[in-house]
Amino acid sequence: MTSIQTLAEETFGDKEKANRWLRRTLAELGGETPLVVAQTEAGARIIETILGKIALGAAA
């Protein structure tokens, strides 16, 4: 989970913004929060992919 937190902070450039995003429900995740989804290895990979898209400027 720490790597997801760190990646989110790097992506958003701000710890507070990253924490808000990690706790926000996302339609893309079936209404779950990134923190809940990231609790499994497969889920963490999904969150990493979404953060990568955000970092590249794609809508997520």
N, C-alpha and C positions, 0 to 999 in steps of 0.2 A: 504493500500500500504506500509506503514511503516514496517509491519511485514514481507512482502516479501523482502524488501530492507535489513532488519536485517538478515533474514534467508539466503539471498544470500551472505551477507558479512561473516556470520559465515561459510557457505559452502566453499567459496573460500578463506577465511582467509585474505581478502584484499578488502578494499572498492573500489579501482579502478578496480580490476578484476571483482568484483560483478557488478559494473556499466556498464562495457563493455558487460558482459553477458546479463544483463537485456535489453540492447539496440540492441542486435544482433538478426537478423531474424533467426528463427529456422524452418527447414523443418517439424519437429514434431508438430509445431504450425501452419502449413499451410502457412508458410512464414511470420508470424507475429512475433513481438518481445514479450518477456515475459512481458514487461511493459504494452503493449496494452492488452494482454490476461488477465492480472491480474486485470484489471479494473472492472471485474465482480466477484461476489463471487465464481461462478463455475470455472471461469478462474484462480482465485487465488489458488484454490485447486489443479488445474492441475499444476501450477507452483511449488507449495509446493511439489507435488509428484515428479516432475522432479528434483528439488533440493535435495530431499531425495535420489533419485537414484544416483545422482552425489556424494553426501556425502558418500554413500556406495561403490562407485567406479565403478558403472555401467556407460556405455556410454549413454549419453542423447543427 
